[in-house]
Amino acid sequence: MSIVRIPPTLREEAGGEREVLAEGSTVRELLDDLAARFPALGARILDNGGVAPFVNVYVGGEDVRTREGLETLVDESSTVILLPAMAGG
């Protein structure tokens, strides 16, 4: 299982947890596992079979969009970070 860090803006949907364990060998499988266990979180981070437009996902500090996207491999030592994009101006 990999560690998924949950930012403050999404913790309510994850039962108040700062970190959760998720199962899967790819980012897609991890996010699907999270969505199954925390449906409200899944609704915030997933959209039409992919990551919601304003959510960034990092594995080992690297944005999965610069890697293999949702097919980015993860292992038990991986830390995945969910980070909603912040608007400003």
ZAMARGU-4260 file (C-alpha; in steps of 0.2 Angstrom, whole numbers, plus 5000, padded with zeros to 4 digits):
<rodrens>
0) 5000/5000/5000 | 5006/5018/4996 | 5003/5033/5007 | 4992/5047/5000 | 4993/5064/5008
5) 4977/5073/5009 | 4977/5092/5009 | 4967/5102/5022 | 4954/5107/5009 | 4950/5088/5005
10) 4952/5081/5023 | 4933/5082/5027 | 4930/5071/5012 | 4943/5059/5018 | 4936/5057/5036
15) 4947/5070/5043 | 4963/5060/5039 | 4979/5069/5034 | 4986/5053/5026 | 4978/5037/5021
20) 4984/5021/5014 | 4978/5016/4997 | 4981/5000/4986 | 4986/4999/4968 | 5001/4998/4957
25) 4996/5014/4947 | 4990/5031/4951 | 4973/5026/4943 | 4971/5011/4954 | 4976/5021/4970
30) 4963/5035/4966 | 4950/5022/4962 | 4953/5013/4979 | 4952/5030/4987 | 4936/5034/4978
35) 4928/5017/4983 | 4932/5020/5001 | 4929/5039/5002 | 4915/5043/4989 | 4915/5061/4993
40) 4933/5062/4990 | 4932/5053/4974 | 4919/5065/4968 | 4931/5080/4971 | 4947/5072/4963
45) 4940/5062/4949 | 4931/5068/4933 | 4925/5058/4918 | 4938/5044/4921 | 4952/5056/4924
50) 4959/5068/4937 | 4947/5083/4940 | 4954/5098/4931 | 4959/5108/4946 | 4968/5094/4955
55) 4986/5090/4954 | 4993/5073/4958 | 5012/5071/4963 | 5021/5055/4965 | 5038/5056/4973
60) 5037/5075/4971 | 5034/5075/4952 | 5018/5079/4944 | 5010/5064/4936 | 5006/5074/4920
65) 5025/5075/4916 | 5026/5056/4918 | 5013/5043/4913 | 4998/5052/4919 | 4986/5040/4928
70) 4996/5025/4922 | 5011/5031/4933 | 5018/5017/4943 | 5018/5017/4962 | 5025/5005/4974
75) 5024/5003/4993 | 5037/5016/4996 | 5028/5029/4985 | 5020/5044/4993 | 5006/5052/4983
80) 5001/5070/4986 | 4984/5077/4981 | 4985/5095/4978 | 4970/5106/4972 | 4975/5120/4961
85) 4973/5137/4970 | 4966/5152/4960 | 4972/5169/4964 | 4975/5186/4956
</rodrens>
